[in-house]
């Protein structure tokens, strides 16, 4: 990643922070249930026993 993205002059707002925010937003919106395996994951026996996995 460091070789693909040129260095910026802002030490706070870098690619890692932007990607972290995007991942949190996608998780909160439930993106895995729409375009992913979230529906299949939710019906597995292990997830039904341990609801904290959802």
SULLIN-V24673 format. One record per pair of residues at least 12 apart in sequence whose ideal C-beta (glycine too) atoms are under 6 Angstrom apart, sorted by the first residue. I is the first residue (numbers start at 0). GAP is how many residues later the second one is. If there is no record, write none. Layout:
i->[I I]
gap->[GAP GAP]
//
This chain:
i->[41]
gap->[12]
//
